[in-house]
Amino acid sequence: MLISGAVVDAEGRPVAGALLVATRLHEAGKANVQTFAARSRPDGKFAIRHRAEGGPMPTGHLVVSVSREGLAPIEMVVAAPAIMFTVVLQEGAQAGR
């Protein structure tokens, strides 16, 4: 599966170095959780490729968290298998600060 897109600020400027973490929870009754991460490049673009070693591409829903110091974090639920989107981070403190 591939999650790709761009991270921008409220003015549409690229946000470099944002941390994107995608977490896929397995079906009820299974304790296994898959987490994949990436950082946005200087142009704001990112790509998270995730596939279990030798296994099929995951499907279902993923929780994607996006954060960068000085900007308010965001969390969203996206549907798999192929996802492309733009994340807009607003100015503000990170959660817990």
SULJO-V532092 format. One record per pair of residues at least 24 apart in sequence whose C-alpha atoms are under 6 Angstrom apart, sorted by the first residue. I is the first residue (numbers start at 1). J is the second residue. Records with the same first field share a line. If there is no record, write none. Layout:
# SULJO-V532092
I->J, J
This chain:
# SULJO-V532092
1->49, 50, 57, 81, 82
2->48, 49, 82
3->47, 48, 83, 84
4->46, 47, 84
5->45, 46, 84, 85, 86
6->44, 45, 46, 86
7->44, 86, 87, 88
8->88
9->88, 89
10->90
14->43, 44
15->44
16->40, 41, 42, 44
18->67, 68
19->66, 67
20->65, 66
21->64, 65
22->63, 64
23->62, 63
24->62
